Amino acid sequence: MKGSILKMKGKLGEKGEVEYRLPVGEELVSLNPFIGKEMKLEFTGNIYCIDTGKKINKSYNNGYSYESFVKLAACDVCIVQPEKCHYHKGTCREPLWGERECMQPHFVYLAITSGVKIGITRESQIPTRWIDQGACYALPILKVKNRLASGLIEEAIKTEVNDKTQWRKMLEGTPEREDLKEFRDTLYKKHKKEIVEMRAETLEEEVVEIHFPVEEYPQKIKSLSFDKTPVVEGKLLGIKGQYLIFENSVLNIRKHQGYEINFSN
């Protein structure tokens, strides 16, 4: 099977298990059945912009051409730093996109990936955001009117709770479960001022458990890149976040969006 790839699509089952599918060209390949079996991904040397479909020599921001990277609102700095959202200043690269994606209700959440972290997401991205981050436990704690408000709250809370995931630690195994509700209640008290200022709605949700299809975690972790290793093959031990886990190596699929591969087993 041949085609350019996009990030894996993760679906949460009734018992919290994640089912993964990989877009390869026009096909959606179910990946869970390959766990425990041999898999081969061979990079053809071709990369295509995931915005325009144009063939490019180098991708930016996980799959875009340079032209799309500097043009699209989805590639602006405020996407990774939501507290810098500038829609209200009238300077959004794509105002209609901003209305659809950013000027919508957002959730602030706690999750356990490599440890307890704070994060934000739109409602439509729950639980996709958690799956992509490799979160084994997640808890929505606040609801706000837009992305900027969620970013400002996250900026205040991350002085106490990390907003980053240590990807190597995340891939070492299942993290120890901690009491996210207790964390939430503590944050409610410490950040009452910001919660009131942002008119945030406090939530009383239940913790979501997520079970990733991993048979075995690697003893050593080597991150592979199609640019340096055009043929990635071996026994697939599992999938977590956006990583395919092989014996002693991992491949970040999202990082290689737009790369054309031959998929076989």
N, C-alpha and C positions, 0 to 999 in steps of 0.2 A: 504494500500500500504506500502511495506516494502523495505528498502534499505539504503545504506549510502548516505549522502548528500554532495553536493558541493555548492560553492557559487552561489547565484541567478544570473541568466542571465537576464540582463535588455536590452530591445530594445526600441529605441526612435521612436515614431510614427511621422506621418507627421505634427501634430500640437504640437509636443514637449511632448506628454504624454508618460510615461514609462510603458511598458508592461513587467511584471516579470514572469519568469518561474523558478521553483526549480527542479534541478536534484535530483531524489530519485532513487537510483539504476540505472536501465536502462531507467527509465521514466523521462519525463519532464512535471512537473505539472504546468499548468497555474494558477497563484495565484490571479490575479486581480479579477476574479469572486468570490473569497472567502471574499473579503472586505465587511464588514458589517455582516458577518456570523460567526458562531462558527467554530473553528479549533482546532485540537488536534495533537500534536507532542509528541510521546512517545519514549524516548531513551531506546534502548534494553540493553545497557551496553557494546555493542561491538563498537570498534573503529578500522578503517582500514586505513593504510597509503595511502594517495592519490597518492603517487609515485609508490609504489610496490604492493599495495593491501594487504600487510601483516597485520595480526591482531596485534594490539599494545595495551599497557596498558595506554599510555599517548601520546598525540600528541604535536608536536613542530611546531612553525611557521605556525599555522592555518592548521594543517592536516598531517604533516609529522612524520615519525618515527625518532628517534634520528640518526640512521645511515644515512638516507636520508638528514636530516637537516645539518649534518656536511660534506656531500659529494656534494650536489647539488649547482651549481652556483646560482640558483634561491633563495637559502636560505642564501647567503653570505651577509655580512654587507653592501656591496656596493649597494644592491637592495634598501635599505631604506635610504642609504646615497650615492647617485650616484656620489658625488664629490670624493669618495674614490675608484672609479672604477680603477682596476689595470690590466686590460687586456693588456695594452700597455707595462706592465712590464713582460709579459709572465707568470704571476702567476694565471691566471683565472682557477677556478676549472674545467671548461668545455669549452675549447676554441671554439669548434664548436657552442655550445649554445651561447657563448658570441658574436660570429660573427653574429648569427641570431637575437639575442635579443638586444644587446647593441651597436654593431658597425653598427647601422642603424640610419637614420635621426630621431631626436627627436624634440618635440615641448615643448616650455616653455609657460605656460598659466596662466591666472588669472581666478579665480572662486570665487563665493560667496557660501559658505557652512554655517558655523556659523558666517562668516564675510568674508572679502576679503582675499584670500590666493593666494600664488604662488605655482605652481606645474609643473611637467614635465611628459611627456608620449610619447610613440611611436605613430605614425600616426594610426596604426592598432587598437590602444586602444581608439581612439576617436569615439564616446562619452562615451564608456564603463567606462573609468577611472572617468569621471565626475559623471556618474550615481552611481558608487560604493561609491563615496565620499559624495553623497547627495548634489551635487551642483545644485542650482536652476538657476544659470547663469554662463556662461563660455566663455572665449575669448582667442584663441591662439594668442600669441604676437610675438614669435620668433621661427625660425626653425634653428637647428644646425645639424652638421654631425653625432654626436654620443651621447651616454648617458653621458659620462664624461663631454663633453662641456656643456650639458644642466644642469648637476649638479653643475658645477662651477659657471654658471650664476645664478642659483637658490640660491646658497650659498651666493652670493654677494647681491642679491635682498632681501633675507629674513631678512636682518637687518632692513628693512623698512616695509615689507609686510610679515605677518605670513605664514609659510609653513605647519601649523598644523590645523586640524579641531577639534573644541570642540564638541565632539559627542552629549553631553547632550543638548547644545544650538542648535545644528543642528536639533535635534528632538523636539524642543519646538514649531516650526512653520516655516513659510516661512520667510526668512530673508528679510530685507529691501533692495530694489534694489539700487545699487550705480553705478556711471558712470565708468565702467571698461575701456572704451576707454580713459578717462581722466587719469586714473591711468596708463595705458599703455604709453601714451605720456609723462607723468612725468618721468616714469622709463627709457624711451628711452633717455631722456636728462641727467638724473642722472648717468646712467650706460653706457654711450656711449663708454667708455674705454673698459669695459668687452665685450660689444657687438662686437666691432671691433676686439679685441684680439681673440675671439672665432669664428670670421667670421660668425656671426649669421645673418640670413636673417630676416629683420623686416617685419611684416605682417600687412595687413590692412583688417582683417576679421570682420565679424559681430558677435555680441553677440548671443550665443545660449541660448535659454530659455528652461528649463527642468521642466516639471510638474509631480510631484510624486502622485501616487494614494493614497491619504490620506483623509479619511472622517473627522477625528478628531484627534488632537494631545493630548497626555495624560497630565493631570494636574500635576501628579508626575511621575517620571521616575525611575523605578527599573530595572536594567539590570539582566536578567536571564541567568543561565548557566545549561546545561544538567547535569553537574557533581553534582550540588547541588539540581537542580529541574528537575528530570528525566521526568516528565510529564508537558508539557507546553500546556495549553488549555485556550480558552476564545474567545471572539469576536475580530476578526481582524479589527482594525480601519484603518490600512493603511500600506504602505511599503515605506521606504525611505533609500537610500543608500543600505547597506546590512542588514538593520534592519526590522524585523517584529514588528509592533506596536500593542500592545494589550492595554486593559484598565489598565493604571498605570504600565505597564511593557513592556519591549522590549527584543527581542532576536536577537543577532548578528549571522547571519547564517554563514558568512565567518569564524568566530572563531571556528565553530563546523564542519568544513569540515572533512569528514571521519567518522563522527558519524552515526551509524545505527539507524534509527528511524522507527516507525510505523506512517504513516500519515493518518489521517482520519478527517471527519467533522460530 
